[in-house]
Amino acid sequence: MVWHDSPYDEHPVADVSKGQNKIWQVVDAVVKAGHWDDTVFLLTWDDWGGWDDHVVTPNVEHTPDGVQLAYGPRVPLLMFGGRVKPGIDSRWNSHVSIGKTVLDLLGLPALGVARLDDAVTLADLVEPVASVPPPPAFGATLSQPTSPTPAPTPTPVPPPPVASSAAVGPITLRDGTTLPPPNDQPVK
């Protein structure tokens, strides 16, 4: 897991190219080490573009102080590597799907935390044999490819039905101890 603090975290007012270059350097190091074909990258961010999303997301779960989780503020997830199927996956997921995917790809057992163990996995997007070439080396000159003609038509998937939102409670660990539920500060 790689985490970047300011000025590499791409938060305003940072120069986002600094964070993008850090990510590119990490990917390039994996490629140079000969592990492109056996590494799956799950690149995401911890916040989103604002409250003006064009998709209304159902409120499936929330923190005790009312901040929407699960399908709340949508954030991108880029999943890539030598064995990751190219394309766009339109399934509805939450950040918890990342943990579930990692467990499944590594062949690890369920953790006994229903929120994680029952999450949607993206492991089906990883093929047994590598077929995707490695990306350009860090610092290479990149050219934007020509847009396809005609432009592809998006096929949005409606959100899953939700009867009501449930508060996320404490997490019970294998030894019986608990972690408190997440507690975020609502944006005003």
C-alpha positions as a printed Julia matrix, in Angstrom:
188×3 Matrix{Float64}:
   0.0     0.0     0.0
   1.33    3.41   -0.97
   0.0     6.65    0.5
   1.17   10.14   -0.39
   0.91   13.19    1.85
   1.07   16.8     0.68
   2.29   17.98   -1.77
   1.93   14.59   -3.52
  -1.66   13.77   -2.44
  -3.32   15.72   -5.28
  -5.48   17.72   -2.85
  -6.03   21.39   -3.65
  -3.95   23.54   -3.84
  -1.27   20.99   -4.72
   0.12   20.6    -8.22
  -1.58   17.31   -9.19
   1.23   16.43  -11.58
   3.5    15.86   -8.54
   1.17   13.16   -7.2
   0.68   11.66  -10.64
   4.44   11.45  -11.09
   4.84    9.68   -7.72
   2.3     7.07   -8.79
   4.0     6.66  -12.17
   7.35    6.15  -10.4
   5.87    3.4    -8.19
   4.37    1.61  -11.2
   7.64    2.03  -13.12
   9.61    0.5   -10.22
   7.36   -2.58  -10.28
   7.75   -2.89  -14.05
  11.56   -2.53  -13.83
  11.64   -5.19  -11.09
   9.94   -7.62  -13.5
   6.62   -7.8   -11.66
   4.18   -6.15  -14.08
   2.66   -9.53  -14.98
   2.08  -10.59  -11.35
   1.0    -7.28   -9.77
  -2.5    -5.83   -9.62
  -2.69   -2.1    -8.94
  -5.8    -0.68   -7.25
  -5.5     3.09   -7.5
  -8.16    5.2    -5.82
  -8.6     8.42   -3.94
 -10.15    9.23   -0.58
 -12.46   11.94   -1.79
 -14.32   13.0    -4.85
 -15.25   15.9    -7.11
 -17.94   17.44   -4.96
 -21.65   17.28   -4.32
 -22.62   17.89   -7.95
 -22.36   14.31   -9.2
 -24.68   13.48  -12.09
 -25.63   10.16  -10.48
 -27.83   10.05   -7.4
 -26.31    7.42   -5.13
 -28.44    5.46   -2.69
 -27.66    5.88    0.99
 -26.87    2.31    2.03
 -24.87    2.97    5.16
 -23.64    5.92    7.15
 -21.35    6.78   10.05
 -22.92    7.42   13.47
 -22.62   11.15   12.78
 -24.53   10.88    9.48
 -21.82   10.87    6.8
 -22.84    8.62    3.91
 -20.61    5.62    3.22
 -20.83    2.78    0.67
 -22.31    4.28   -2.49
 -21.9     7.81   -1.17
 -19.61   10.31   -2.83
 -18.37    8.46   -5.89
 -14.63    8.15   -6.39
 -12.75    6.56   -9.26
 -10.92    3.27   -8.96
  -8.33    2.41  -11.56
  -7.43   -1.28  -11.52
  -4.57   -2.24  -13.79
  -1.67   -4.63  -14.29
  -0.45   -7.24  -16.73
  -3.34   -9.61  -15.95
  -6.18   -7.09  -15.47
  -8.84   -7.18  -18.19
  -8.97   -3.84  -20.01
 -12.31   -2.08  -19.99
 -14.85   -0.29  -17.82
 -16.67   -2.16  -15.09
 -19.98   -0.52  -14.17
 -20.8    -2.49  -11.03
 -21.69   -0.53   -7.9
 -19.01   -0.99   -5.24
 -17.63    0.75   -2.19
 -14.11    1.15   -0.84
 -14.71   -2.12    1.05
 -14.57   -3.93   -2.31
 -10.86   -3.12   -2.45
 -10.16   -5.11    0.72
 -12.39   -7.97   -0.46
 -10.59   -8.04   -3.82
  -7.18   -8.17   -2.12
  -8.29  -11.06    0.13
  -9.64  -12.98   -2.87
  -6.58  -12.38   -5.07
  -4.24  -13.51   -2.31
  -6.42  -16.52   -1.47
  -6.87  -15.4     2.14
  -9.8   -16.53    4.31
 -12.71  -14.34    5.32
 -11.92  -12.02    8.22
 -15.2   -12.47   10.07
 -16.26   -8.87    9.39
 -19.52   -9.1     7.44
 -19.1    -5.69    5.8
 -15.83   -6.89    4.24
 -16.54  -10.59    3.82
 -19.83   -9.91    1.99
 -18.52   -7.06   -0.2
 -18.4    -7.32   -3.97
 -15.05   -8.55   -5.26
 -13.31   -7.39   -8.4
 -11.04  -10.44   -8.53
 -12.94  -11.67  -11.59
 -11.31   -8.84  -13.55
  -7.9   -10.53  -13.18
  -7.04  -13.13  -15.79
  -4.8   -16.17  -15.18
  -2.34  -15.12  -17.9
  -0.87  -11.68  -18.54
  -2.0   -10.05  -21.78
  -1.59   -6.31  -21.13
   1.73   -4.73  -22.09
   3.53   -2.64  -19.47
   3.0     1.12  -19.46
   5.59    3.61  -20.73
   8.6     4.13  -18.48
   8.58    7.05  -16.07
   9.43   10.27  -17.87
   8.55    8.97  -21.35
   6.8    11.4   -23.66
   3.13   10.48  -23.9
   0.77   11.31  -26.73
  -2.97   11.45  -26.32
  -4.53    8.84  -28.63
  -7.15    9.87  -31.16
 -10.68    9.66  -29.79
 -12.74    6.78  -31.19
 -15.29    7.57  -33.88
 -18.08    7.21  -33.19
 -17.69    7.89  -29.49
 -18.78    4.94  -27.32
 -22.23    5.2   -25.78
 -22.17    4.92  -21.99
 -24.29    2.16  -20.54
 -25.07    3.29  -17.01
 -26.13    0.67  -14.51
 -28.87    1.76  -12.12
 -28.0     1.64   -8.44
 -29.14   -1.35   -6.43
 -32.4    -0.87   -4.54
 -32.06    0.24   -0.94
 -34.83    0.13    1.63
 -33.1     2.3     4.19
 -29.67    3.38    5.38
 -28.02    1.56    8.27
 -25.46    3.02   10.64
 -22.13    1.24   10.61
 -21.44   -0.16   14.05
 -18.24   -1.15   15.78
 -16.1    -3.84   14.19
 -15.57   -6.97   16.27
 -12.13   -8.48   15.77
 -11.22  -12.16   15.97
  -9.97  -11.79   19.54
 -13.32  -10.29   20.62
 -12.1    -6.72   20.95
 -13.8    -4.0    18.95
 -12.86   -1.0    16.89
 -15.23    1.98   16.96
 -17.23    2.77   13.83
 -15.8     5.42   11.49
 -16.55    8.96   12.55
 -16.22   11.58    9.82
 -16.86   15.28    9.95
 -19.83   16.26    7.75
 -19.1    18.87    5.1
 -21.08   22.06    5.69
